Amino acid sequence: MVSDIAIAVDHLVKVYRRGNQEEVRAVDDLSFTVQRGVIFGLLGPNGAGKTTTLRILTTLARPTSGRASVLGHDVVGAALEVRKQIGVVIQEQAAELFLSVRDNLLTFARFHGDAGVAVRRRAVDVMGRFGLENVAETKVQDLSGGVRRRVQVAKMFMIDAPIIFLDEFSSGMDAILKRSVIELLRGQAAQGRTIVLTTQILTEAEELCDDILIINKGQSIARGDLQHLKTLVDRLYDVTLSFERAPEDLTQIVAGFHPLALTVTHNTVRLKLREEETRVLELVTLLAKRGRVLRIEINGASLEDIFVELTQRSGRHS
């Protein structure tokens, strides 16, 4: 019977030792599972242990203790089997610098046992999707860092590995290309591929991820889909009002509601509040009486709000 679990991590620990023998626990007793066919986001501030965790799962680093498996294969005891099941884009990796973009894609496919006319056609299609047609015959060493990154991510679409790991996949992509790649990733997950990603751009994770794990200092601090994570941050609202002309006494009006943030751009006012819903509506009503309102938008906590609050909370408790 095929398990629904793509990745299992059990009490994983990774300790690094610096020159003076000081221990750094990059991953600290981390446990989680990832279901097949989901887009899983591993999020955390810089130094949280995200890349170290990915390096262990992709057999590039050995854990100090604990276990991890990919599609049932232990990442230490069956590393070769794990590598056969995955595609990897991690920050420090580079494409083959002395090969052209086209040859990078074709060689990568060949390493995974694919070659022939169909693969060459796939390379043309992938280059088109990633905006690489104009540099198809250019050596990767002659490309900018952002375009090299595109080549790395494009390689993942040359193979049929059931799991791919993407560390900051959108680096070097403009908004249009990023949108296209997000749609490609959604399509891959819908076909059953498991995608594990890290990103500092939380709107990407909010838009893409079915399941999210937030870690800090190598430990889990929150886990679930976006709706569940929102329940962990209570009474946080983002309010936007666009006026024909912003009220002159705006600051005085909102002072009694103690906003966490207040910004005014032209005639658009944005507030972040921690209040009961009735109080938020009271403030909106007060402001609407001070000028002609063109648009009102009230939203609950965004993933960025959740991320900041939970990581700050975990830092205070550590």
C-alpha positions in Angstrom: 0.0 0.0 0.0 1.4 3.4 -1.0 1.6 5.8 1.9 0.1 9.3 1.6 3.2 10.7 3.4 5.8 12.2 1.1 8.2 13.4 3.8 8.5 12.4 7.5 10.8 14.3 9.9 11.2 12.9 13.4 13.0 14.8 16.2 15.5 16.1 13.8 18.6 17.9 15.2 21.5 19.6 13.4 24.3 21.0 15.5 27.2 23.0 13.9 30.4 23.8 15.8 32.2 27.0 15.3 36.0 27.5 15.7 35.9 28.0 19.4 33.7 24.9 19.8 30.6 26.9 20.4 27.6 24.8 19.4 24.9 26.3 17.1 21.7 24.3 17.0 20.5 25.1 13.5 17.7 22.5 13.7 16.4 21.7 17.2 14.1 18.7 17.7 12.0 19.4 14.6 9.2 16.9 13.7 6.6 17.2 10.9 5.2 15.3 7.9 4.2 16.4 4.4 1.4 14.8 2.5 1.8 13.8 -1.2 0.6 16.3 -3.8 0.6 19.5 -1.7 2.6 22.7 -1.8 4.3 22.9 1.5 5.8 26.1 2.8 8.7 26.1 5.2 8.9 29.6 6.6 11.0 31.4 9.1 13.3 34.4 9.6 16.9 34.4 8.5 18.8 31.8 10.4 15.7 29.9 11.5 17.0 26.6 10.1 15.0 26.4 6.8 17.9 25.8 4.4 19.6 23.4 6.9 16.4 21.4 7.0 16.2 21.3 3.2 19.8 20.3 3.0 19.2 17.4 5.3 16.0 16.3 3.4 17.9 16.5 0.1 20.9 14.4 1.5 23.3 17.4 1.2 23.8 17.4 5.0 23.6 14.7 7.7 21.5 15.2 10.8 23.2 15.2 14.2 20.3 13.1 15.5 16.8 12.2 14.6 15.5 10.8 11.4 14.0 12.0 8.1 12.6 10.0 5.2 11.5 10.9 1.7 8.9 8.6 0.1 9.8 6.0 2.8 13.6 6.2 2.1 15.8 7.3 4.9 17.9 10.3 4.0 21.0 8.9 5.5 20.6 5.1 5.0 19.1 5.3 1.5 20.5 8.6 0.2 20.8 7.4 -3.4 17.2 6.3 -3.5 16.1 9.7 -2.1 18.1 11.5 -4.8 16.3 9.5 -7.5 13.0 10.8 -6.2 13.7 14.5 -5.9 14.6 17.7 -7.8 16.4 20.4 -5.9 16.9 24.2 -6.2 18.9 25.4 -3.1 20.4 28.9 -2.9 24.1 28.0 -3.1 23.6 25.6 -6.1 24.7 26.8 -9.5 23.8 25.6 -12.9 26.5 24.1 -15.1 28.4 27.4 -15.8 30.2 26.3 -18.9 27.2 24.8 -20.7 24.5 26.8 -22.6 21.1 27.2 -21.1 19.7 24.6 -23.6 22.5 22.1 -22.7 21.9 22.7 -19.0 18.3 21.6 -19.4 19.1 18.6 -21.7 22.0 17.4 -19.6 19.9 17.6 -16.4 17.2 15.6 -18.1 19.8 13.0 -19.3 21.1 12.6 -15.7 17.6 11.6 -14.8 17.3 9.1 -17.6 15.4 11.2 -20.2 16.7 12.0 -23.7 15.5 12.1 -27.3 13.2 14.2 -29.4 10.5 14.6 -26.8 13.0 15.9 -24.2 14.4 18.4 -26.7 10.8 19.6 -27.4 10.3 19.9 -23.7 13.4 22.0 -23.3 12.0 24.5 -26.0 8.7 24.6 -24.1 10.3 25.2 -20.7 12.7 27.9 -22.1 9.6 29.7 -23.5 7.8 29.5 -20.1 10.8 30.9 -18.3 11.6 33.6 -20.8 14.9 32.0 -21.7 14.5 31.6 -25.5 16.8 34.6 -26.2 19.7 33.1 -24.2 19.2 29.5 -25.2 22.7 29.2 -26.6 24.4 31.5 -24.1 26.7 29.9 -21.5 25.3 30.2 -18.0 28.5 31.8 -16.7 27.7 34.8 -19.0 24.2 35.4 -17.5 23.2 37.6 -14.5 22.5 36.0 -11.2 18.8 36.4 -11.6 18.7 34.6 -15.0 20.9 31.8 -13.7 18.3 31.3 -11.0 15.7 31.0 -13.6 17.7 28.3 -15.3 17.9 26.4 -12.0 14.2 26.5 -11.5 13.5 25.7 -15.2 15.5 22.5 -14.8 12.8 21.1 -12.3 10.3 21.1 -15.2 12.6 18.9 -17.3 12.1 15.9 -15.0 9.3 13.9 -13.5 10.7 13.6 -10.0 7.7 13.2 -7.6 9.1 15.8 -5.1 10.8 19.1 -5.7 12.5 21.4 -3.2 12.6 25.1 -4.0 14.6 27.5 -1.9 13.7 31.1 -2.7 12.4 30.0 -6.2 11.4 33.5 -7.4 14.8 35.3 -7.1 15.5 37.2 -10.3 11.9 36.8 -11.7 9.8 39.8 -12.7 6.2 39.9 -11.7 4.9 38.5 -14.9 7.3 35.6 -15.0 6.7 34.9 -11.3 2.9 34.8 -11.9 3.5 32.2 -14.7 5.7 30.1 -12.5 3.2 30.1 -9.7 0.6 28.8 -12.1 3.0 26.1 -13.3 3.7 25.0 -9.7 -0.1 24.9 -8.9 -0.6 22.7 -12.0 2.2 20.4 -10.9 0.7 19.9 -7.5 -2.7 19.3 -9.0 -1.1 16.4 -11.0 0.2 14.9 -7.7 3.7 16.4 -7.4 4.8 17.4 -3.9 6.5 20.8 -3.8 8.4 22.0 -0.7 9.4 25.7 -0.8 11.0 28.3 1.3 10.5 32.0 0.6 11.0 35.4 2.2 8.2 36.8 0.1 5.2 35.9 2.3 2.6 36.9 -0.3 4.0 34.0 -2.4 3.5 31.5 0.4 0.1 32.9 1.1 -1.0 32.5 -2.5 0.7 29.1 -3.1 0.9 27.0 0.0 -1.7 24.4 1.0 0.2 23.7 4.2 2.7 25.9 6.1 5.2 25.3 8.9 6.7 28.3 10.5 10.0 27.7 12.4 12.3 29.9 14.5 15.7 29.0 15.9 15.3 25.5 14.5 12.0 24.8 16.2 8.4 24.6 15.1 6.3 27.5 16.2 3.1 27.1 14.1 1.7 24.7 11.6 -1.4 24.5 9.4 -3.2 26.0 6.4 -3.6 29.8 6.2 -7.1 29.8 7.8 -5.8 27.8 10.8 -2.8 30.1 11.2 -5.1 33.1 11.2 -6.8 31.8 14.3 -3.5 32.0 16.2 -3.4 35.8 15.8 -6.4 37.2 17.5 -8.3 40.4 16.6 -5.8 41.8 14.1 -7.3 43.8 11.3 -6.0 45.6 8.2 -8.3 48.5 7.2 -7.9 50.6 4.0 -10.1 53.6 3.2 -9.7 55.7 0.0 -11.1 59.2 0.3 -11.9 61.9 -2.2 -9.9 63.9 0.3 -8.4 62.5 3.4 -9.8 64.0 6.7 -7.6 66.7 8.2 -8.3 65.5 11.8 -7.4 61.9 10.9 -4.7 61.5 13.5 -7.0 62.7 16.3 -9.8 60.4 15.2 -7.8 57.2 15.2 -5.7 58.0 18.3 -8.4 56.5 20.6 -8.2 53.2 18.8 -4.4 52.9 19.3 -3.5 51.7 15.8 -0.5 49.5 15.5 0.3 51.2 12.2 -1.1 54.2 10.3 0.0 55.2 6.8 -1.5 57.8 4.4 -0.6 57.7 0.7 -2.2 60.5 -1.2 -5.8 60.1 -0.1 -5.7 56.4 0.9 -5.5 55.6 4.6 -4.3 52.2 5.8 -4.5 51.2 9.5 -3.5 48.1 11.3 -5.6 47.5 14.5 -5.9 45.0 17.3 -9.5 45.5 18.3 -12.8 43.8 18.5 -14.7 43.7 15.3 -17.3 46.2 16.6 -14.6 48.7 17.4 -13.2 48.4 13.9 -16.6 49.1 12.4 -17.0 52.0 14.8 -13.8 53.6 13.6 -14.7 53.1 9.9 -18.1 54.7 10.6 -16.4 57.7 12.3 -14.0 58.2 9.4 -16.7 57.8 6.8 -18.5 60.8 8.4 -15.3 63.0 7.9 -15.2 62.8 4.1 -16.5 61.1 1.0 -15.2 57.5 0.9 -14.4 56.0 -2.5 -13.4 52.5 -1.2 -13.4 50.5 2.1 -11.5 47.3 2.6 -11.3 45.4 5.9 -9.1 42.3 6.1 -8.0 39.9 8.8 -4.4 39.1 9.5 -2.2 38.4 6.5 0.4 35.7 6.5 3.0 38.5 7.0 1.1 39.7 10.1 0.9 36.1 11.4 4.6 35.5 10.6 5.8 38.6 12.4 3.7 38.1 15.5 4.4 34.4 16.0 8.2 34.8 15.4 8.3 37.7 17.8 6.3 35.8 20.3 8.6 32.8 20.1 11.6 35.0 20.5 10.3 36.5 23.7 9.6 33.0 25.1 12.9 31.5 24.2 
